[in-house]
Each structure stands twice: as C-alpha cells, then as structure tokens.
Amino acid sequence: MGSEITRPSPDQPAAGEAIPPSVPRTARRPTSKLVTLLAGAAVVLASTPLWGTGDPAALDDAELSAAPTYTIGLQPAADPGPFPGSVTPTTPTITVAGERDGESTFAVVRYPQVQPKKPGQLDFDHFHTGIEIEWWLKKWAHQRPDIVDLYIVGESFSGEPIYQLTITDKSTGKDTDKPAAFFEGNRHSGEVSSAESSLWLAHHLISRAGRDRQVDRILDEKTVYIRPVNNPDGHNLYLYTAQTNRSSVRPTDNDGDGKLDEDPGEDLNGDGYLGQLRQYVGAGKGTHVVDDRDPAKVVMRSVGAGNGDYLMFSEGVDNDGDGRNNEDGVGGLDLHRNYPYNWHVMPGYDETGRNLTQVGAGEYPLSEPETRHVYTWLMSHTNIGAVNSMDTRVPMHLRGPSTCDPVECMYTGDRKLYEHFDRAGVGFTGYRYSGSVYIDYATRNGGDPAALFGHGPDFGYFQYGAVWYGDEIWNGGDFVDYDKDQRFADWERSRWCAENRRTNCFLPWTKIQHPLLGAVEVGGINPKFWAQNPSPDLIGQWAANQARFNIYLTESLPQVALSQVGVRRLRDGQSDGATHEITATVTNTGRIPTALEQAKEVKIVAPDTVEVQGARLVGEAPQFFLDGGKKQRVTLRVSKAEAESVTVRAVSVRGGLDSAPARLR
C-alpha cells in the first residue's frame, strides 16, 4: 500500500529527511563542516511546479506547499489527459529548492531542443523534459496495464516524485517471480542522454509487445524495471534553465569558503547557455589565442601567460570576489559517490588530514534520497541480476572494480563474464572504451590507476553481487582525431562540425559589456547539446544503441527451466516415511549464473532449490547454484498426501521460477 506524501512548506523538512540544525545565515561562517553540509535540507521554494501543467501563474509558497500531493507506491492506471500545452514551465522563472547564499531563482529557457516534433507523438529527435516524460509514463501505464505498472518510488531532495516503470507480461507471472534487470537514467543533472536511452528502451518494449518475438519472449520470461530520471531536480534545472550542476541540487560548499552555492553562473547575453568569456587584452598580454587549426575560427587555444591575446573566463560574475567565476554553483554533491561500498568522506572531513577522501560523497552513505531510493528498491527486489545506471560522456561501457585491479580482486569467472559483456557492449555501440573504473577508465588518457569511492558499480558487484554497469553515452563530439595524437581537442570538434555543415556545435562569439570586466565576448562550445550531450538529431541513435546493449543484458539473465520430471513409487515401509521419489533436471538457460561467485560470498541470494507442492518433502531440500547453460539433476523423497497431483517447482532468487506437474500413483 502507498503512503500519502505532501510536499513540505518552506520551514519544514521533506518527508523522510532529517531535520536540519537551525543555523542563522549570519552564523554560517563559523559553523562546523557537518552543519554547513546539512544547512540546505530540502524545502520547496519553487515559483512553479516543475512536474505539473496546471495554472501557469506563479504560485506563492503557501499555495505550493498546500496544493501538490502524491502517493508513494503503485500509481493508478489513469488517463493523463491531453498532452501538456507546454513541455517547459510557463512562468518566467523557477526557483530551486534549498537555502543557499547565492541565487536560487533562474530564468526559464524554452530550448528548441526539447520541443517534440508533434505534441503527443513520441519522437527521439528532441530531449524530453520532466513534464513530457511524466505524461508518457502515465500514458503507457494507462494504455498497457497488461504489461506496465507505474510507481512513484520516492521523492527527490526538493520533494519531486521519482517515477519508475515495471514492464513484464503479467499473465505469465508476477514481476518478482521472474529474473529482472534494472535500468536508470539521469543520476547526474546534465547527463540527459541517459534519460533518453532509458525512455527509448521503455518505448521499444511497450510499443513492440505483441508484435515482436524478441520483445514478447523478454516480457514473458523476465521483468524490466526502468527509472528514466533518477534525479528530477537536476534534470529540470538543466532542461528548463541555463544552469547546470554535477548532480544533486542540495546546497553545498564547493570552494570551502563557508558559503553555500554563492557563485552560480550568469547567462549574461541571454542565449540560454553558460558559455565562455574571452577578453581581448592585447598581443602578448593574455593567455589564449584564436586557434589557427580551427577552420571556423571559433576555438581558443591556451598558449600560456604573456603569450596570448585574450584572457578566458566562464560566463558569469565573480560573486564572492575570490578571483574565480562560477566555482560554487547550485549543488555539488555526486549521487554516484554516495553508495555504501567503500564510501569515504569528502575532502576536509577526514580529521586525520592525511587519508584518501572522495569529492561529492555526501554526509554519509545513502545520505541522498535519490541514491537511497535506488538502494531500497534493489534490496527489496533481489530478483534483479543486471543493472545499468547510465551517464555521459566518455563514451564507455563502464563497470567495477573502482578501487582495485579486477585481476586481483574479482573472482576469475565473474571477471571473465564482465569481459564478455565489455566486448558485447562495444559491438552494439562502438564505444571507444570498455572495462573497469580503476584500470581502464582512469588510464584511458594515460597516467596511473585511480580509485573512486562510494561508486555504484562497486556496490553493485561487491555487495549486491550483480552484473552492474554505469555506461557513459555520447562522445562529446570526438569523431575524428585529425592530428593522430590519440586525444581530442576543441579545434578537432569544430573542424568535424564544419566539414559536416553543422552550425550548432559552437556558440558564436557575441559582444557584451561585462559588469566587472568591461567589453568581452561570449561564445564557445555548446555546453548542453554538444559538449555534454549530442544535438537532438543524433540522440535517437545513441539512445537506441545503448538500449540494445541493455536488452542483451536482459536476455542474458539467469533463467531456471525444469525438465525430465519423473516419479518412482517406493516400497512400503521406508524408514523415513517416504512414499515416492521424484527426479528432475534444472537448467539455467541464461548466460549469467544464478549467483555470481561474489554473490555467493556475501550471501546476497539464497541457493537455488526444488520444492514439491502437494506432498511432504522428506529430508533436506536440495541446494545448488547454476552457471550459465549448466544443469543440475536432483532427487527428492516425498510422502504422499491425499491428492495424487503435485507440482514440482524450481526456485531461484535471480533465475526465477519454473514448474511442472507430477502424479504420485
């Protein structure tokens, strides 16, 4: 059953959140680091509901806190009504939740890149906003209640609902009785391509059910859980305003000055982007020149102090006077460093002052509701054997270990299985990289292995015992390495765009009057729809390729099948009271074992077994695990009850269930 959740008023914590210390704004500087971290506990101050399509007029705080309610849990399969009149908020501004020292209210930008080609018809030539995604999820649950359930699994830092789909053929069994995969997008605010791949996969399964043999087989036998947007606060901030941030919008002191989010970027030329600033200071007086390798002459090249013509800045104002622009914008915690396995405190929080720390880790493991809701779903749905929690933009099939060499710290069989999926993934996507975080990711540009702590793939393997990827979609425009140095620079990105007649990769340099610097120009690479995500006309193919690898993971899940069931009547007077002996063969028809070796070590899943319904089992039930494609022959001694008909069942936590009838004559 669901529980009723009402969004908090501005002076109340969100449901499920710890009550923050009462810290006056004037007392922030001398407070402890712990209090500083907690000072922005979730309050909703939005001038318009980011997920709604109601009254376009701005709501005051009292109206907002009293009006929106929703129920955590299974949602009714109700018709969502007409397609929203606008896929972006209709108010001039939105206000981001949390108490901070800098701005929280930002102008709404109506990007053409988020507009559907035809309202109410799904296409993957644009990026879907939270308003549109919510409508489609409700629409699918209403149209296909036979295969779709829609859940609100919890709420974000700001109190936004986090939606998730369960997709399976309900006529062939409960979702939890089948092997399952979990796919998640948009944990990191600006990495919206991952939401598109999640949405593409959901649409593919739902729209092709009943018409595609591969899809029907998947939905008959397996369950797919899809959470398109894990972090609605960040997703909305990115697609509705010029702002971006790393992950959570929880106010954070990124620059260690005792203030929270005091220096966000400003869109000085009003084009909807936070680009670069260049200031001409004269030959030999700057740090940069126009890169002569770029045919479009839009890229700047660093040549060192005293050798250039320009000084470069990020677009904005140095609000705190520390000599840097935009170094402490909205939020700053990293939801992908907040998992419990090998979690480390953030820099400055280790009291010894000499241990390894982790940027963005949060106050404690699972301190952030967005990560906690993933954890609680997984731990209550241990039928999940494969996970992909996606990001952008390496591109890479990325997985653990994140703190050690896989040859040294993984079971050999598990590692070889992962290596198979590395190769298979590249076959679907063509990504340049695949492999572990510690070795392959950290050294892809040279250097030594490096660790990430509290990382999802490590929790996924070492504690959850699953095949867990954190794939990185999109290549940042890195299509051709023109100078063959095995690296990609902005001039190469610009040249490729020029050669392919693309005019949307870089923002044109425009003159403005900066409030502090005077005459400057604003421009540079498009930060949202080229550097971090592709332009809309490319997103569909990248989303589809990634989704096809996720389909392959789903098809590879363990799957128990029962066969060769036989019954032999025993002579009367057996010492243990048995009357019949049942034999059966259990086969794992999947590629993934019913338990990885690591899963066995941490005992995250119970052993597979065979049980008999309708008769009393004599002795212990068999216990075993099955590698991919392997069989187990079992013998059970039973005592007949009154009925002759019994059901023999193969039972596996991650391999699902299968059954066959038998008669005890």
Stockholm file with secondary structure:
# STOCKHOLM 1.0

chainA/1-665         MGSEITRPSPDQPAAGEAIPPSVPRTARRPTSKLVTLLAGAAVVLASTPLWGTGDPAALDDAELSAAPTYTIGLQPAADPGPFPGSVTPTTPTITVAGERDGESTFAVVRYPQVQPKKPGQLDFDHFHTGIEIEWWLKKWAHQRPDIVDLYIVGESFSGEPIYQLTITDKSTGKDTDKPAAFFEGNRHSGEVSSAESSLWLAHHLISRAGRDRQVDRILDEKTVYIRPVNNPDGHNLYLYTAQTNRSSVRPTDNDGDGKLDEDPGEDLNGDGYLGQLRQYVGAGKGTHVVDDRDPAKVVMRSVGAGNGDYLMFSEGVDNDGDGRNNEDGVGGLDLHRNYPYNWHVMPGYDETGRNLTQVGAGEYPLSEPETRHVYTWLMSHTNIGAVNSMDTRVPMHLRGPSTCDPVECMYTGDRKLYEHFDRAGVGFTGYRYSGSVYIDYATRNGGDPAALFGHGPDFGYFQYGAVWYGDEIWNGGDFVDYDKDQRFADWERSRWCAENRRTNCFLPWTKIQHPLLGAVEVGGINPKFWAQNPSPDLIGQWAANQARFNIYLTESLPQVALSQVGVRRLRDGQSDGATHEITATVTNTGRIPTALEQAKEVKIVAPDTVEVQGARLVGEAPQFFLDGGKKQRVTLRVSKAEAESVTVRAVSVRGGLDSAPARLR
#=GR chainA/1-665 SS CCEEEECCCTTSCCTTCCCCCCCCGGGTTTSCHHHHHHTTCCCCCCSSCTTCCSCCSCCCHHHHHHSCEEEEEECCCCCCCSCCSCSSCSSSEEECSSCCSSCCEEECCCCGGGCCSBTTBCCSSSCCCHHHHHHHHHHHHHHCTTTEEEEEEEECTTSCEEEEEEESCGGGCCGGGSCEEEEECCSSTTCTHHHHHHHHHHHHHHHHTTTCHHHHHHHHHCEEEEESCSCHHHHHHHHHSSCCCSSCCSCCCSSSSSCSSCBCCCCTTCSSCCCEEEEECCTTSBSEEECTTCTTSCCEEECCTTSBSEEEEESSCCTTSSSCSSSBCSCCCCGGGCSSTTCCCCTTCCTTSCSCCCTTCCSSTTCSHHHHHHHHHHHHCTTEEEEEECEESSCEEEESCSSSCHHHHSCHHHHHHHHHHHHHHHHHHCCSEEEEIIIIITTTTSSCCCCCSSCHHHIIIIITCSEEECCEECCTTCCCCTTCSSCCCHHHHHHHHHHTTCCSSEEEEEEEEETTTEEEEEEEECIIIIISSCCHHHHHHHHHHHHHHHHHHHHTSCCEEEEEEEEEECCSCCTTCCCEEEEEEEEECSSSCSSCHHHHHHTCSCCBEEEEESEEEESCCCCBCCCTTCEEEEEEEEEECSCSEEEEEEEETTTEEEEEEEECC
#=GC SS_cons         CCEEEECCCTTSCCTTCCCCCCCCGGGTTTSCHHHHHHTTCCCCCCSSCTTCCSCCSCCCHHHHHHSCEEEEEECCCCCCCSCCSCSSCSSSEEECSSCCSSCCEEECCCCGGGCCSBTTBCCSSSCCCHHHHHHHHHHHHHHCTTTEEEEEEEECTTSCEEEEEEESCGGGCCGGGSCEEEEECCSSTTCTHHHHHHHHHHHHHHHHTTTCHHHHHHHHHCEEEEESCSCHHHHHHHHHSSCCCSSCCSCCCSSSSSCSSCBCCCCTTCSSCCCEEEEECCTTSBSEEECTTCTTSCCEEECCTTSBSEEEEESSCCTTSSSCSSSBCSCCCCGGGCSSTTCCCCTTCCTTSCSCCCTTCCSSTTCSHHHHHHHHHHHHCTTEEEEEECEESSCEEEESCSSSCHHHHSCHHHHHHHHHHHHHHHHHHCCSEEEEIIIIITTTTSSCCCCCSSCHHHIIIIITCSEEECCEECCTTCCCCTTCSSCCCHHHHHHHHHHTTCCSSEEEEEEEEETTTEEEEEEEECIIIIISSCCHHHHHHHHHHHHHHHHHHHHTSCCEEEEEEEEEECCSCCTTCCCEEEEEEEEECSSSCSSCHHHHHHTCSCCBEEEEESEEEESCCCCBCCCTTCEEEEEEEEEECSCSEEEEEEEETTTEEEEEEEECC
//
